[in-house]
Amino acid sequence: MKSFLVVTITCPDRTGIVECVTDVVVAHGGNWQESRLARLGGDFAGIVMVSVSPERVDELTQALTALASDEMTVAVKCASPGAPAGRDRNLLCTLRLEGADHEGIVHEVSAFLAKQGINVEAMETELVSAPMSAAPLFQMEAQLDVPSSVSLDELRKRLLLIGDQLGVDIEVAATPEQP
C-alpha cells in the first residue's frame, strides 16, 4: 500500500527546479505520479502528487519542506488518489472560452458552475494577442465533472447567456471517453 503526498512549489523560475525536487523524491523512495508545472510571469509554479511507502511519509515530507527558502515556497499535504466517489455517474466535459480580456470572467463562470454542483477538475487560462488588433484576448479551457442531474443542453444554453453577458464565446462539449 502506498501513501500519497501533494506537493506545491513556487519560486522565481530558473533551470533545475524540477531536478532539485525529483532528487529529493527519489532519494526518499518516492515516485512522481502526476504533476502540473508552469511558468507564470517570471515564477515557476508546480503541483505534484508523489507516492511513497507509509513508513517513509514523514521522512519525505521533512525533506521536501526543507527545500523551502526565502525565494521558494513548498507545501506538502497527504492526499488520496483516484477519482471522487460517484465519478462514474457523472459526465466529463470540456469548456472552452475566448474573448476580450476583462476582470471577472473566471469568477462569473466558476460561480455559475459551483451553483450547479459542477466540479472544475482542471483549468488553464492565458492571455494572447488578438490576431488583427493585438488587444489582449483571454482564453480558458477547463475540464468539468458534471453531475447527472445537470442537462448538457441546459448547461450549454445557460453558459451561452453568461458568455453574452461577459462578451465572450463559451463552448461546452462532452469529453470523449478515455480507454
ABEGO torsion letter per residue (X at the ends): XBBBBBBBBBBBBBBGAAAAAAAAAAAAGBBBABBBBBBBEABBBBBBBBBBBAAAAAAAAAAAAAABBAABBBBBBBBBBEBBBGAAABBBBBBBBBEBBBBGAAAAAAAAAAAAGBBBABBBBBBBBBAAAGBBBBBBBBBBBBBAABBAAAAAAAAAAAAAAAGBBBBBBBBBBBX
